[in-house]
Amino acid sequence: MPKTALLREILSQIDSAIATIKYRFEPVKCVDDFIETPEGQEKLDSLCMLFIAIGESLKKIDKLTDGELLGRYDTIDWKAIKGMRDVLSHHYFDINAEAIFNVCDRELDDLHRTIKTIENDLKNL
């Protein structure tokens, strides 16, 4: 698969993961919704798994593009997203439900818009 096609596929997967996070997060109104019930804890677990997948995919994009593609879109803190993936993957018992809540509530829309922009920009190549 040519590199541009692979990048498009990875971006499409990220886009889908973000859409799923947004859908699953919609009924969550506060951090306690994650921690007070087994269902809330399952929701938090599922969102964390998707964030791990997103972070891993971003690392793959960096590897494929020698770190150049994401660097063109400097409104997003890519390093923080990839770092979040590392914490979720390697320090699972240290997960901060409030941090996950804040990312979903305040930062996910900007990431989603930027991923859509990158996808559109790659269509023009």
C-alpha positions as CSV (number, residue, x, y, z in Angstrom):
1,M,0.0,0.0,0.0
2,P,1.5,3.4,-1.0
3,K,2.4,5.6,2.0
4,T,-0.4,8.2,1.3
5,A,-3.0,5.5,1.2
6,L,-1.8,4.0,4.4
7,L,-1.8,7.5,6.1
8,R,-5.4,8.0,4.9
9,E,-6.4,4.6,6.4
10,I,-4.8,5.4,9.7
11,L,-6.4,8.8,9.8
12,S,-9.8,7.3,9.0
13,Q,-9.3,4.8,11.9
14,I,-8.4,7.7,14.2
15,D,-11.5,9.6,13.0
16,S,-13.7,6.6,13.7
17,A,-12.2,6.2,17.2
18,I,-12.8,9.8,18.0
19,A,-16.4,9.6,16.9
20,T,-16.9,6.5,19.1
21,I,-15.3,8.3,22.1
22,K,-17.6,11.3,21.5
23,Y,-20.7,9.0,21.3
24,R,-19.8,7.0,24.4
25,F,-18.9,10.1,26.4
26,E,-22.1,12.0,25.5
27,P,-24.1,10.8,28.6
28,V,-21.2,11.5,31.0
29,K,-21.9,14.7,32.8
30,C,-19.2,14.6,35.5
31,V,-16.1,12.6,36.6
32,D,-18.2,10.7,39.1
33,D,-20.1,9.2,36.2
34,F,-16.9,7.2,35.5
35,I,-16.2,6.1,39.0
36,E,-19.4,5.5,40.9
37,T,-20.8,2.5,39.0
38,P,-19.4,-0.5,37.3
39,E,-21.0,0.7,34.1
40,G,-19.2,4.0,34.4
41,Q,-15.9,2.2,35.1
42,E,-16.5,0.1,31.9
43,K,-17.1,3.3,30.0
44,L,-13.9,4.8,31.3
45,D,-12.0,1.6,30.4
46,S,-13.5,1.6,26.8
47,L,-12.5,5.3,26.3
48,C,-9.0,4.6,27.5
49,M,-8.6,1.7,25.1
50,L,-9.6,4.0,22.2
51,F,-7.2,6.7,23.4
52,I,-4.4,4.1,23.4
53,A,-5.3,3.2,19.8
54,I,-5.3,6.9,18.8
55,G,-1.9,7.5,20.4
56,E,-0.4,4.4,18.8
57,S,-1.8,5.4,15.4
58,L,-0.3,8.9,15.8
59,K,3.1,7.3,16.6
60,K,2.8,5.2,13.4
61,I,2.0,8.4,11.4
62,D,5.1,10.0,12.9
63,K,7.2,7.0,11.9
64,L,5.8,6.9,8.4
65,T,6.4,10.6,7.8
66,D,9.6,11.1,9.9
67,G,7.6,13.3,12.2
68,E,6.8,15.9,9.5
69,L,3.1,15.5,8.9
70,L,1.7,16.1,12.4
71,G,4.2,18.9,12.9
72,R,2.4,20.9,10.2
73,Y,-0.6,21.1,12.5
74,D,0.7,22.8,15.5
75,T,-2.6,23.7,17.2
76,I,-2.6,20.2,18.7
77,D,-0.2,19.0,21.3
78,W,0.7,15.7,19.6
79,K,3.4,14.9,22.2
80,A,0.8,15.1,25.0
81,I,-1.6,12.7,23.1
82,K,1.2,10.2,22.5
83,G,2.3,10.6,26.2
84,M,-1.3,10.0,27.3
85,R,-1.2,6.7,25.4
86,D,2.0,5.8,27.2
87,V,0.5,6.4,30.6
88,L,-2.7,4.6,29.8
89,S,-0.7,1.6,28.4
90,H,2.1,1.3,31.0
91,H,0.6,2.8,34.1
92,Y,-3.0,1.7,33.9
93,F,-3.6,1.8,37.7
94,D,-2.6,5.4,37.7
95,I,-5.3,6.5,35.3
96,N,-6.8,9.9,36.3
97,A,-10.5,9.8,35.5
98,E,-10.7,13.6,35.8
99,A,-8.0,14.0,33.2
100,I,-9.8,11.6,30.8
101,F,-13.1,13.5,31.5
102,N,-11.4,16.9,30.7
103,V,-9.8,15.6,27.5
104,C,-13.2,14.3,26.3
105,D,-15.0,17.4,27.4
106,R,-12.6,20.1,26.3
107,E,-10.1,18.9,23.8
108,L,-11.6,16.1,21.7
109,D,-13.4,18.4,19.2
110,D,-10.2,20.3,18.3
111,L,-8.4,17.0,17.7
112,H,-11.3,15.7,15.6
113,R,-11.4,18.9,13.4
114,T,-7.6,18.7,12.9
115,I,-7.8,15.0,11.9
116,K,-10.5,15.9,9.4
117,T,-8.3,18.8,8.1
118,I,-5.3,16.4,7.7
119,E,-7.5,13.9,5.9
120,N,-8.8,16.6,3.5
121,D,-5.2,17.9,2.9
122,L,-4.0,14.4,2.0
123,K,-6.8,14.1,-0.6
124,N,-5.2,16.9,-2.5
125,L,-1.9,15.0,-2.8
